């Protein structure tokens, strides 16, 4: 039976939960990230009508940083106040609890993490290597790097914008016709979010123009792109998904435990969530 897989960028959902429900506590314990995360999973299952879920978590270590030390350097070295550091530690604690205890205890079979790799790499490996021939996948994230994974089987969904990207509207959203061309855009322009510098003076819009043949061959930006092959080759290794050496993952069928759900909701004071329940996984 064909399945619709929700393939979740858990770091994205976790940070989204932190901003929407981060203040939530129960009996003096902070629970907002867990509450918001589980609530989003329930909403996404309802929106797409499926109980088949893959949870992709980031690793603490980064193989990309070994390749390029500047990767996410400012983000990781940012000076934090004591209050900000405490909030970050609490966020990480709740995400760890979700990954190690809550999701497995509820019976979710596909809670994935791999040393040195990001959720993006796991997501890419899953949608490229683990789907059945008639399965489809919905990648849930706001990270535009993952647009390169859109295919006949794979949709990109950004909950922040309620935006769905498929092959049919790909060009309207990105400016290029094919997901493979989006890889080239990232190679040329780099990624500001991940602190990957692109060819000097060339942003995403100009990279799209280059891919579409809209730059004059003798223009400064065209010549910069053509002569920037060393930068492009480095960026290709950093931005192409999955990262080289990412393993394949065999997806299992979840067997959910309603009793465990009641226990978790009671323990954490999730009265409103307790009334809800997850979609059953496909057989």
N, C-alpha and C positions, 0 to 999 in steps of 0.2 A: 504494500500500500504506500503510495507517495506521501511524503511528509513535508510539512512546512517547518523548518528549523528557525527558531529565534537564536541568533548568534550575538551575544551581548558583550559589549565593551564594558566590563565591570568597573573599571576606574572611572569612566565617564558617568555611569549611573550612580556610582558612589559619591562623586563630587556633586552631582546634581541633587542627590539626596541631602548632602551636607548643607547646601544652600537653601533647600526648601523645608527641611525638617530637623536641621542640626541642633536646634535648641531643645528638642524633646528629651525629657528624662522620665525615669520611673523609679521611685524609691531612692532618689539620689544618684542613680546610674544613668549616664547618657546613652540614649537608644535611638536617636534620630536618624543616623545613617542607616542602621539596620531596618528601621521602620520604612523609611523612604525607598530603600532599595527593594524590599519585598513588595511594597505597594506598587512600584513601577513594573515589576515582573508580572504581577497580577493584571495590571492595566494593559501591558503589551500582549499578554496571552489573550485577553479579551478582544483587543483591537484586531489581532491577526488570526484569532480563532484556532490557536494551536497550543498543545502542551509539551511540545518537543523543544528543549532549550539547551543551549551550550553557554556556559559561563566562562569567559576568557579573562584571566587575571594577569596583571603585569608581574614580572619578577623584580626583586629588589636590585639585582645586578643588571648591567647592560653591556652586551657584546658590542653594540654600536658605539658606546663611549670608548671602548678599547680601540676601535677603528678610527674614531674621531673624537679626541678629548674635549672638544668644544661642544659636543652634543648635550643639549639641555643644561649647559654649565651654569648659567645665571639662575635658572629655576632651582637647581639643586644647591647652589651656594648662597642663596638669598638670605640675608640677615633677618631673623625673625625675633619678634618680641617674645617674652616668656609666655604671654597669653596665646600668641599665634603658634608657638611651638607645642604648647600643651594641647591646643585644639587639633593640630596635625597629628600628634601622637595618639589622641583619642580616636580620630578618624581612622588611622591605620589599625588601631586595635579592633575597632568594629568591623572593618573590612576583613581582617584576619579571622575574626570569629565567624563571619559569614562563610568564608572560603573553607576553613578547616572543620567547623563544627555544624553550623546551622544548615547550610545547603545539603551537605552529605547526610545529616541526620534526617532531614525531611525526605530523603530518598532520591535526590537529583543525582543522576549518574555521571553527568558530563561537566564537572567542575575542574577546569584545566589551568595549569600554570607550568611554565618550563624555564629552567634556570637561564638567565642571561637574555631572555626574550620578552617581548611586550605582548600585550593582549592583541595588538594588531597582527603580529606574526601567527599567533594561534588561530585567530579568525581567518586569516588568509589560508593557512594550511587546511583548516576544516572545510572551507567552501571550495577549495580546489581539489582536495584529496579524499574527503570523508563522506560526501553526499552520495546518496543513491542516484541511479541514472534518471529517475523521474522526480527526485526531491527538489525542493526549492529552499532558499535561505533568505532571511531578512537580517542584514547586519544593522545593529542598533548602536549608533554613535553619532557624534558631531564632528569627528575627525575626518577631514576631507581627503587625507592620504588614502583612506579606504575606498574612495570612489574608483580607484584602479581595479577593484575586485568585482565591479558590476558586470553581470553577464546575463545570458538567457535564464539562468537558474538563480541568480543572486540580485536582490534589491538592497539598496542603501536607504536607511530610514533615520532621519534626524528628529528626535522628539522635540527639541527646542523650537524648531521651525515647523514641525509637523510635515516635514518634507520627505517625499518618496522619490528616489532616483532610480530609474530603470534604463534599459537600453533605449527605450522609446523617447524619453525626455532628456537623455544624457547630454546631448549637444546644447539644448536650451539652458541647462544648469551650468555646464562647465565651459562651453565655448568650443570644445573639440568634439569630434564625432565618436571616437572610440575610447574605451578605458585604457587601452595600450598607449594612446597618445597622452593621457593624463599622467602616465609614468614619466613621459618625456618632459612635460610641463614641470613636474617636481624636480627632475634632474637639472633643469635649466634655472628655475627660480628658487630652488631650495625650499625650506619650510621655516617660516618665522617662528611658529609655535615651538618647534623642536630645536631652534637656534642652529639650523643648517643653512649657511650662507650660499646663495646661488651665484651665478655669473654676475660680476659687478655691474650695477646700474640696471639690472633686468629683473622685473617683477613678474608676477603671475600673468597679468594682462598682456605684457609684451611677449612672454613665452608662448601664450596661446596664439598671438599674432604670428609668431615665427612658425609654429607648427602648421598654421593654416596658410602659410606662404604669403602673408600680408605685409611683411617687412621688405623694404628695398634692399637688395643684396649689398649695396655699397653703404648702407646706413651704419652708424656707429654701433647700434645695438645688435644688428645682424652680424657684423664682423666680430663683436665681443662674444656672441653666442658660438659662432663657428670656431673661434680661437680658444674657447673655454673648455676644451674637451677634458682636460685634467680634472677640473672642478666637476664637470658633468659625470665623469666616471666615478669619482668619489661619492657624489650624491646618489648615483644609481645604486650603489651598494647600501647606502643608508636609507633610501626611501622606497626601494622596491620591496614588495611584500610577497611571500614571507622572507625574512632575513635568511641568508644562506646558512644551511645546516638545520633549519627548523624541522622537527620530526613530523610525521603524520600521526593522526589521532584516530583511534577506533571509537566510534560513538556507541554508547550503550543506551538501553531503554530504562528510563527512570521508573521506580516503583515507589509512589508517594505514600507517606504515612500520616493520616489525618490526626491520629493521636499525638504524634510528635508536633504537628502544627498547633494543636490546642495547648500543648505544654509550653512551646516557645512563646506563643501569644500571651499565655497566662504569666509566665516568668517575666516577660518584658513589658507587660501592661498594654498589649496591643488589642484592645477590646474591639475596635472597628475592623481590624484585619481578621480577627478570629471568625467573624461572620462570613468571610469570603473563603474561597478555595480555588486551587489551581486547576487549570484544564487537565484532563487525563492525557498522558502521553499516548501516541499512536502505537498500535500493536504491530 
